[in-house]
């Protein structure tokens, strides 16, 4: 875990710490069942209070990535995900498995500079299902993809290609452990 907290960023420290730990878990730095660094060790590494650590770990427990054992510490706890529209097989695979035709309209496809020479693809798509009555859009997906992990992925047409299928096929770095952040919006 090399990332550091940015105390002047405006993002609460517990959320930053949570993301650092989550990234380390998804990168495989901690395997299922392994302990995370102790509270005092995290406090020393990141110069934060015990309250900040407790809140970050509590959020990871709520997300099902960590379990706490009283008197022993916090341990990585990766639960198997059952197949649903929300897992990493993606919308395209899910809709296809139902015998329907998935559709996508790319709303944004741009490269962002993230600092330290890192770049990522910001891909925003309206996702829908085509049936006899037309195209019914169900979601708007925003994906942020590291161009270090997936070089040249920005050259694909994601109006007609499945993002996760392309990731599985073109990259030796593809990992079934990926972070998926969701935000629900309701339109009227």
SVG drawing of the C-alpha trace seen along z (x, -y; Angstrom):
<svg xmlns="http://www.w3.org/2000/svg" viewBox="-44 -21 48 39">
<polyline fill="none" stroke="black" stroke-width="0.4" points="0.0,0.0 2.0,-2.9 -0.8,-5.5 -1.0,-8.3 -3.9,-10.3 -4.4,-13.8 -5.5,-15.8 -6.3,-18.9 -8.4,-17.2 -11.8,-17.8 -12.5,-14.0 -12.9,-12.7 -9.8,-10.8 -11.8,-7.7 -13.1,-7.4 -9.6,-7.8 -8.2,-5.1 -11.1,-2.9 -10.3,-3.2 -6.6,-2.6 -7.4,0.6 -10.0,1.7 -7.5,1.1 -4.9,3.2 -7.4,6.0 -8.5,5.9 -4.9,5.8 -4.3,9.0 -1.9,7.5 -4.1,9.2 -5.6,12.6 -8.9,13.9 -8.4,14.7 -5.3,12.6 -5.1,9.9 -5.0,6.2 -2.4,4.1 -3.3,3.5 -5.0,0.2 -1.8,-1.2 0.1,-0.2 -2.5,-2.0 -2.4,-5.0 1.4,-5.2 1.4,-4.6 -1.3,-7.2 -1.0,-9.6 -4.7,-9.3 -6.8,-8.8 -8.2,-5.6 -11.7,-7.0 -10.7,-7.4 -9.4,-3.8 -12.4,-2.4 -14.8,-4.2 -12.9,-3.0 -12.8,0.6 -16.5,0.4 -17.4,-0.6 -15.3,2.3 -17.1,4.7 -20.5,3.3 -19.3,3.9 -18.4,7.5 -14.7,7.2 -13.5,7.4 -14.5,9.2 -13.5,8.2 -12.6,10.8 -12.7,9.4 -9.2,9.4 -7.5,10.6 -8.0,7.9 -9.5,7.3 -9.3,9.9 -10.0,9.9 -13.2,11.7 -14.0,12.0 -17.4,13.5 -18.3,15.3 -20.8,13.2 -23.7,15.0 -24.7,14.2 -26.8,11.1 -27.1,8.0 -24.7,6.2 -21.7,8.6 -18.7,8.4 -20.1,10.5 -21.7,7.2 -24.9,6.0 -24.2,7.4 -23.7,10.9 -26.7,10.7 -29.1,9.5 -27.8,12.0 -28.3,14.8 -32.0,13.8 -32.2,14.3 -32.5,10.5 -30.4,8.0 -28.4,5.5 -27.8,2.0 -25.5,-0.8 -25.0,-4.4 -21.6,-5.9 -22.2,-9.2 -18.6,-10.0 -15.4,-8.3 -12.4,-10.4 -8.9,-10.0 -8.3,-11.7 -4.9,-12.4 -4.8,-11.3 -1.4,-12.5 2.0,-10.7 1.7,-10.0 -1.3,-7.8 -4.2,-8.0 -7.6,-6.4 -10.5,-6.1 -13.8,-7.6 -16.6,-5.7 -20.2,-6.7 -22.9,-4.6 -26.6,-4.4 -27.5,-0.7 -30.7,0.8 -32.6,3.8 -34.0,4.1 -37.3,6.0 -40.2,6.1 -41.4,2.8 -38.2,0.8 -35.2,0.0 -35.7,-0.5 -32.8,-2.2 -32.3,-1.0 -29.0,-2.3 -26.3,-4.9 -23.0,-3.3 -19.8,-5.2 -16.6,-3.2 -13.1,-4.5 -10.5,-2.1 -6.7,-2.3 -4.8,-2.6 -1.8,-1.2 -3.7,2.0 -5.6,2.0 -3.5,0.2 -5.3,-0.7 -8.7,0.2 -9.8,-3.3 -9.7,-2.1 -12.7,0.2 -16.2,-0.7 -18.2,-0.2 -21.4,-1.0 -21.2,2.5 -18.6,4.3 -18.9,5.6 -16.4,3.8 -15.8,6.8 -15.5,9.2 -12.9,6.9 -11.1,6.7 -11.0,10.5 -9.9,11.1 -7.2,8.4 -5.4,8.2 -3.2,10.6 -3.7,8.3 -7.5,8.8 -8.5,9.8 -11.8,11.1 -11.3,8.9 -12.4,5.4 -14.0,2.6 -17.5,1.7 -19.0,-1.5 -22.7,-2.1 -24.8,-5.2 -28.5,-5.1 -30.3,-8.1 -34.0,-8.5 -35.4,-10.5 -38.9,-11.8"/>
</svg>
